[in-house]
């Protein structure tokens, strides 16, 4: 371990632990990257290796059955000391590695190539590596592709951390709302008959709710931009690398290259869907109409619902956060159609009526459930729409029967 002392080990380990990924179950995002590395480099072994205090733990693995091995100098532990690719053509011919346990016993590695996983803060926490049981070397194209995949692994780690941050933020938000609601409830009980005090408390809760919804939208916008600007560009680079490799692939490997192209395309599509769910980028560039068209098209495909969109020709840009409010109402309305109505069709309409913006989401499903008094039961989604409309003095109406449900939202433009 003496050769590792040059690494700021304590800081490096703190960076590794910050991702909270050690000893977690397998995840398809990392498994697919290991499979891509094995295929591109034509090796039987590929690993996403994370270097802990005294072990090397594998988040994803191809061609290896164990989940971890002791941390000793030689392969991954030494690879994190470098900046770029470390390649060993024949480990048996290497004086330092010829007696290494992975060389002398199963899987009897002869060839190794590893690229360090360098975090945005400059710490090398592991490697993306490939290995073979025979001596060989990587081509320049394979080396470039392996480095690209290593950056993609780090991007996935960052994305995983961002999503965890969003979930933690949501949890803290829920705690704040719960605590504040409880406080207001206790205040209301002690101020029965004091209508002015109650009104003040309700306004405070409404303001808090509005601020929390705005904070959520801002966080979603930030995460969506991170996905687009980092992971999206990395996948685009990987797609170009595969395209460059495709003409030189053998007949036997042509189908595998095509499969890899499909995997990258699928990952890009999933990334776009997640980005649109968080915050539609078209809204900031073109406007609400284009964002709604794009979202409804993707949602209909995923949910298996035939959705028509009717947007008035004179429907222009809206100010004061109105566009994101309308988009969230459409998003929540279609989610309710998918979860509860059982309808195979739906429609979305956007138009102006006098000085109001009108949003309609209609389905032909089973209608909303009624409570014991015969009144419509409203869930969290409906209450969230009402809270979003409240700062604009907007209105929400629901008409439901056994023939379907129509949701109508209106707010001044």
C-alpha positions as CSV (number, residue, x, y, z in Angstrom):
1,X,0.0,0.0,0.0
2,X,3.0,2.3,0.2
3,X,2.7,3.4,-3.4
4,X,-0.8,4.7,-2.7
5,X,0.3,7.2,0.0
6,X,0.7,9.9,-2.7
7,X,-3.0,10.0,-3.1
8,X,-4.9,12.2,-0.7
9,X,-6.5,9.1,0.6
10,X,-8.8,10.4,3.3
11,X,-10.2,13.1,1.0
12,X,-10.6,10.5,-1.8
13,X,-12.4,8.1,0.5
14,X,-14.7,10.9,1.7
15,X,-15.5,11.6,-2.0
16,X,-16.3,7.9,-2.6
17,X,-18.5,7.7,0.5
18,X,-20.4,10.8,-0.6
19,X,-22.0,8.9,-3.4
20,X,-23.4,6.2,-0.9
21,X,-23.0,3.5,-3.6
22,X,-20.8,0.9,-1.9
23,X,-22.6,-2.5,-1.3
24,X,-25.8,-1.3,-3.2
25,X,-27.7,-3.7,-5.5
26,X,-26.9,-3.9,-9.2
27,X,-28.4,-1.1,-11.4
28,X,-29.0,-1.4,-15.1
29,X,-27.4,1.9,-15.9
30,X,-24.0,0.7,-14.6
31,X,-24.5,-2.9,-15.8
32,X,-25.2,-1.7,-19.4
33,X,-22.0,0.5,-19.3
34,X,-19.9,-2.6,-18.3
35,X,-21.5,-4.7,-21.1
36,X,-20.7,-1.9,-23.6
37,X,-17.1,-1.7,-22.4
38,X,-16.7,-5.5,-22.8
39,X,-18.2,-5.5,-26.2
40,X,-16.3,-2.5,-27.6
41,X,-13.0,-3.7,-26.3
42,X,-13.8,-7.4,-27.2
43,X,-12.9,-8.7,-23.8
44,X,-14.5,-11.4,-21.6
45,X,-14.1,-9.3,-18.5
46,X,-15.3,-5.7,-17.7
47,X,-15.7,-4.1,-14.3
48,X,-16.9,-0.8,-12.8
49,X,-14.5,-1.0,-9.8
50,X,-14.6,1.3,-6.7
51,X,-11.5,1.4,-4.6
52,X,-12.4,1.4,-0.8
53,X,-10.0,1.4,2.2
54,X,-9.0,-2.3,2.0
55,X,-11.0,-3.7,-0.9
56,X,-12.0,-3.2,-4.5
57,X,-15.8,-3.5,-4.8
58,X,-17.5,-4.0,-8.2
59,X,-20.7,-2.0,-8.8
60,X,-21.0,-3.8,-12.2
61,X,-19.2,-6.8,-13.6
62,X,-19.0,-8.9,-16.7
63,X,-17.2,-12.3,-16.7
64,X,-16.4,-12.2,-13.0
65,X,-18.5,-13.9,-10.2
66,X,-17.1,-12.2,-7.1
67,X,-18.4,-8.9,-5.8
68,X,-15.1,-7.6,-4.3
69,X,-11.4,-8.5,-3.9
70,X,-8.8,-7.3,-1.4
71,X,-7.1,-4.0,-2.3
72,X,-3.5,-4.6,-3.4
73,X,-1.2,-2.9,-5.8
74,X,-1.2,-4.0,-9.4
75,X,-4.4,-3.3,-11.4
76,X,-7.3,-1.0,-10.3
77,X,-5.5,0.3,-7.2
78,X,-2.6,1.4,-9.3
79,X,-4.8,2.7,-12.2
80,X,-6.3,5.4,-9.9
81,X,-2.9,6.9,-9.5
82,X,-2.8,7.9,-13.1
83,X,-4.7,10.5,-15.1
84,X,-5.4,8.5,-18.2
85,X,-5.7,4.9,-19.5
86,X,-3.4,2.3,-17.9
87,X,-2.9,-0.6,-20.3
88,X,-0.9,-3.8,-19.6
89,X,-0.4,-6.0,-22.7
90,X,0.9,-9.1,-20.9
91,X,0.8,-9.2,-17.1
92,X,3.0,-12.4,-17.0
93,X,5.8,-10.5,-18.7
94,X,5.5,-7.6,-16.2
95,X,7.9,-7.9,-13.3
96,X,5.6,-6.3,-10.8
97,X,2.5,-8.2,-11.9
98,X,3.7,-11.7,-12.7
99,X,3.1,-12.9,-9.1
100,X,-0.2,-11.1,-8.7
101,X,-3.0,-13.4,-7.4
102,X,-5.3,-12.5,-10.4
103,X,-2.5,-13.5,-12.7
104,X,-1.3,-16.7,-11.0
105,X,-4.8,-18.0,-10.3
106,X,-8.3,-17.6,-11.7
107,X,-9.2,-15.7,-13.8
108,X,-5.5,-15.7,-14.8
109,X,-5.5,-12.2,-16.3
110,X,-2.9,-11.5,-19.0
111,X,-4.2,-8.3,-20.5
112,X,-5.6,-5.3,-18.5
113,X,-6.8,-1.8,-19.5
114,X,-8.4,0.7,-17.0
115,X,-9.4,4.3,-17.0
116,X,-9.8,6.1,-13.6
117,X,-13.2,7.3,-12.6
118,X,-12.5,11.0,-11.9
119,X,-15.2,13.0,-10.2
120,X,-15.9,16.6,-11.0
121,X,-14.0,17.6,-7.9
122,X,-10.9,15.8,-9.2
123,X,-10.8,12.7,-7.1
124,X,-10.2,9.2,-8.6
125,X,-12.5,6.9,-6.8
126,X,-12.2,3.8,-9.0
127,X,-11.9,2.6,-12.6
128,X,-13.8,1.3,-15.6
129,X,-11.6,-1.6,-16.7
130,X,-11.5,-4.5,-19.1
131,X,-9.4,-7.6,-18.9
132,X,-8.6,-10.7,-21.0
133,X,-6.9,-14.1,-20.4
134,X,-4.6,-13.6,-23.4
135,X,-2.0,-10.9,-24.2
136,X,-3.3,-8.1,-26.5
137,X,-3.7,-4.3,-26.8
138,X,-6.6,-1.9,-27.5
139,X,-6.9,0.1,-30.7
140,X,-7.0,3.9,-30.5
141,X,-10.7,3.8,-31.1
142,X,-11.3,1.3,-28.3
143,X,-9.2,3.4,-25.9
144,X,-11.2,6.5,-26.7
145,X,-14.5,4.7,-26.3
146,X,-13.3,3.2,-22.9
147,X,-12.4,6.7,-21.7
148,X,-15.8,8.0,-22.8
149,X,-17.6,5.2,-21.0
150,X,-15.6,6.0,-17.8
151,X,-16.8,9.6,-18.0
152,X,-20.4,8.3,-18.4
153,X,-20.0,6.1,-15.3
154,X,-19.1,9.3,-13.3
155,X,-22.0,11.1,-14.9
156,X,-24.3,8.3,-13.7
157,X,-22.9,8.6,-10.2
158,X,-23.5,12.4,-10.3
159,X,-27.1,11.9,-11.6
160,X,-27.7,9.3,-8.9
161,X,-26.6,11.9,-6.3
162,X,-28.7,14.6,-7.9
163,X,-31.8,12.4,-7.7
164,X,-31.1,11.5,-4.1
165,X,-30.7,15.2,-3.4
166,X,-34.1,15.9,-5.0
167,X,-35.7,13.1,-2.9
168,X,-34.1,14.5,0.2
169,X,-35.3,18.0,-0.7
170,X,-38.8,16.6,-1.3
171,X,-38.8,14.9,2.1
172,X,-37.6,18.0,3.9
173,X,-40.3,20.0,2.0
174,X,-43.0,17.5,3.2
175,X,-41.7,17.8,6.7
176,X,-41.9,21.6,6.6
177,X,-45.5,21.4,5.2
178,X,-46.5,18.8,7.8
179,X,-45.0,20.8,10.7
180,X,-46.5,24.1,9.5
181,X,-49.9,22.5,8.9
182,X,-49.8,21.0,12.4
183,X,-48.8,24.4,13.9
184,X,-51.6,26.2,12.0
185,X,-54.1,23.5,13.1
186,X,-53.2,24.0,16.7
187,X,-53.5,27.7,16.3
188,X,-56.9,27.4,14.7
189,X,-58.2,25.2,17.6
190,X,-57.1,27.9,20.1
191,X,-58.5,30.7,18.1
192,X,-62.0,29.5,17.4
193,X,-64.2,32.5,16.5
194,X,-61.1,34.6,15.8
195,X,-61.7,34.8,12.1
196,X,-59.1,37.4,11.4
197,X,-56.4,35.3,13.1
198,X,-57.5,32.2,11.2
199,X,-57.4,34.1,7.9
200,X,-53.8,35.3,8.7
201,X,-52.8,31.7,9.3
202,X,-54.3,30.5,6.1
203,X,-52.6,33.2,4.1
204,X,-49.3,32.3,5.7
205,X,-49.8,28.6,4.8
206,X,-50.8,29.6,1.2
207,X,-47.6,31.7,0.9
208,X,-45.5,28.9,2.2
209,X,-47.1,26.4,-0.1
210,X,-46.5,28.8,-3.1
211,X,-42.9,29.2,-2.1
212,X,-42.4,25.5,-1.7
213,X,-43.9,24.8,-5.1
214,X,-41.7,27.5,-6.7
215,X,-38.6,25.9,-5.0
216,X,-39.6,22.5,-6.3
217,X,-39.9,23.9,-9.8
218,X,-36.6,25.6,-9.6
219,X,-34.9,22.4,-8.4
220,X,-36.5,20.4,-11.2
221,X,-35.3,23.0,-13.7
222,X,-31.7,22.8,-12.4
223,X,-31.7,18.9,-12.4
224,X,-33.2,18.8,-15.9
225,X,-30.5,21.3,-17.1
226,X,-27.8,19.1,-15.5
227,X,-29.2,16.0,-17.3
228,X,-29.2,17.8,-20.6
229,X,-25.8,19.5,-20.4
230,X,-23.8,16.6,-18.9
231,X,-25.3,13.1,-19.4
232,X,-26.9,14.0,-22.7
233,X,-23.7,15.3,-24.2
234,X,-21.8,12.3,-22.9
235,X,-24.2,9.8,-24.5
236,X,-24.0,11.8,-27.8
237,X,-20.2,11.4,-27.7
238,X,-20.6,7.7,-27.1
239,X,-23.0,7.4,-30.0
240,X,-20.5,9.1,-32.3
241,X,-17.7,6.8,-31.2
242,X,-19.9,3.7,-31.9
243,X,-20.8,5.2,-35.3
244,X,-17.0,5.5,-36.1
245,X,-16.4,1.9,-35.1
246,X,-19.4,0.5,-37.1
247,X,-17.8,0.6,-40.6
248,X,-14.7,-1.3,-39.3
249,X,-16.7,-4.0,-37.4
250,X,-16.4,-7.5,-38.6
251,X,-19.5,-9.3,-40.0
252,X,-19.8,-11.3,-36.8
253,X,-19.7,-8.1,-34.6
254,X,-21.9,-5.9,-36.8
255,X,-25.1,-7.0,-35.1
256,X,-23.5,-6.4,-31.7
257,X,-22.5,-2.9,-32.7
258,X,-26.0,-2.2,-33.8
259,X,-27.3,-3.5,-30.4
260,X,-24.9,-1.1,-28.7
261,X,-26.2,1.7,-30.8
262,X,-29.7,0.7,-29.8
263,X,-28.7,0.7,-26.1
264,X,-27.3,4.2,-26.3
265,X,-30.4,5.4,-28.2
266,X,-32.6,3.9,-25.6
267,X,-30.6,5.5,-22.8
268,X,-30.9,8.9,-24.6
269,X,-34.6,8.5,-25.0
270,X,-35.0,7.7,-21.3
271,X,-32.9,10.7,-20.4
272,X,-35.1,13.0,-22.6
273,X,-38.2,11.6,-20.9
274,X,-36.8,12.2,-17.4
275,X,-35.7,15.7,-18.4
276,X,-39.2,16.5,-19.7
277,X,-40.8,15.2,-16.6
278,X,-38.6,17.4,-14.5
279,X,-38.8,20.5,-16.6
280,X,-39.5,20.8,-20.4
281,X,-36.6,22.7,-22.0
282,X,-38.7,23.7,-25.0
283,X,-40.8,25.8,-22.6
284,X,-37.9,28.2,-21.9
285,X,-36.9,28.4,-25.6
286,X,-40.2,28.3,-27.6
287,X,-43.0,28.4,-25.2
288,X,-45.8,26.4,-23.5
289,X,-47.5,25.1,-26.7
290,X,-44.4,23.3,-28.0
291,X,-43.6,21.9,-24.6
292,X,-47.1,20.5,-24.2
293,X,-47.1,18.9,-27.6
294,X,-43.8,17.2,-26.9
295,X,-44.8,16.0,-23.4
296,X,-48.2,14.7,-24.5
297,X,-46.6,12.8,-27.4
298,X,-44.1,11.1,-25.1
299,X,-46.6,10.5,-22.3
300,X,-49.1,8.9,-24.7
301,X,-46.5,6.5,-26.0
302,X,-45.4,5.4,-22.4
303,X,-49.0,5.2,-21.0
304,X,-50.6,3.6,-24.1
305,X,-53.2,6.4,-24.3
306,X,-54.3,8.0,-27.5
307,X,-54.2,11.8,-26.6
308,X,-55.3,14.6,-28.9
309,X,-53.9,18.1,-28.4
310,X,-55.8,21.3,-29.4
311,X,-53.9,24.5,-28.9
312,X,-55.4,27.8,-30.1
313,X,-53.5,29.4,-33.0
314,X,-53.3,32.7,-31.1
315,X,-51.9,31.0,-28.0
316,X,-48.7,33.0,-27.3
317,X,-46.2,33.3,-24.4
318,X,-47.4,33.8,-20.8
319,X,-45.6,35.6,-18.0
320,X,-45.3,35.3,-14.3
321,X,-44.7,31.5,-14.1
322,X,-48.1,30.9,-15.7
323,X,-46.6,28.5,-18.3
324,X,-45.1,26.2,-15.7
325,X,-48.3,26.2,-13.7
326,X,-50.4,25.2,-16.7
327,X,-47.8,22.6,-17.7
328,X,-47.9,21.0,-14.2
329,X,-51.7,21.0,-14.3
330,X,-51.7,19.1,-17.7
331,X,-48.9,16.8,-16.3
332,X,-50.9,16.0,-13.2
333,X,-54.2,15.7,-15.1
334,X,-52.9,13.2,-17.5
335,X,-51.2,11.2,-14.7
336,X,-54.6,11.0,-13.0
337,X,-56.1,9.7,-16.3
338,X,-53.5,7.1,-16.6
339,X,-53.6,6.0,-12.9
340,X,-57.3,6.1,-12.2
341,X,-59.6,6.4,-15.2
342,X,-58.8,3.3,-17.3
343,X,-59.5,5.4,-20.4
344,X,-57.8,4.6,-23.7
345,X,-58.3,8.1,-25.0
346,X,-57.9,11.6,-23.7
347,X,-57.7,15.2,-24.9
348,X,-55.9,18.4,-23.9
349,X,-57.1,21.9,-25.0
350,X,-55.5,25.3,-24.5
351,X,-57.3,28.5,-25.5
352,X,-58.3,32.0,-24.4
353,X,-61.7,33.0,-23.2
354,X,-61.9,36.8,-22.8
355,X,-59.0,37.6,-20.5
356,X,-58.5,34.1,-19.1
357,X,-56.3,31.2,-20.1
358,X,-58.4,27.9,-20.2
359,X,-56.9,24.4,-19.8
360,X,-59.1,21.4,-20.4
361,X,-58.1,17.7,-19.8
362,X,-60.8,15.2,-20.7
363,X,-61.1,11.4,-20.6
364,X,-63.7,8.8,-21.3
365,X,-62.9,6.6,-18.3
366,X,-64.8,5.4,-15.2
367,X,-65.1,8.7,-13.4
368,X,-63.9,9.8,-10.0
369,X,-64.7,7.9,-6.8
370,X,-67.3,9.2,-4.3
371,X,-67.0,9.3,-0.5
372,X,-69.7,8.0,1.9
373,X,-71.7,11.3,1.4
374,X,-71.7,11.0,-2.4
375,X,-69.1,13.8,-2.9
376,X,-66.1,13.5,-5.2
377,X,-63.0,12.4,-3.4
378,X,-60.0,14.7,-4.1
379,X,-56.5,13.4,-4.0
380,X,-53.2,15.1,-3.5
381,X,-52.9,15.9,-7.2
382,X,-56.1,17.9,-7.3
383,X,-55.1,19.9,-4.2
384,X,-51.7,20.5,-5.7
385,X,-53.4,22.0,-8.8
386,X,-55.5,24.3,-6.6
387,X,-52.5,25.5,-4.7
388,X,-50.7,26.3,-7.9
389,X,-53.7,28.3,-9.2
390,X,-54.3,30.2,-5.9
391,X,-51.6,32.9,-6.3
392,X,-53.1,33.8,-9.7
393,X,-56.7,33.7,-8.4
394,X,-57.4,30.9,-10.8
395,X,-60.2,28.3,-10.6
396,X,-60.3,24.5,-11.0
397,X,-63.5,22.7,-11.9
398,X,-64.2,18.9,-12.1
399,X,-67.1,17.3,-13.9
400,X,-67.1,13.5,-13.5
401,X,-69.6,10.7,-14.3
402,X,-69.5,7.1,-15.4
403,X,-68.8,8.4,-19.0
404,X,-65.6,10.2,-18.1
405,X,-64.1,13.2,-16.4
406,X,-63.4,16.8,-17.5
407,X,-60.9,18.9,-15.7
408,X,-61.0,22.7,-16.4
409,X,-58.5,25.2,-15.0
410,X,-58.7,28.9,-15.7
411,X,-56.5,31.8,-14.7
412,X,-56.0,35.4,-15.8
413,X,-53.4,35.8,-18.5
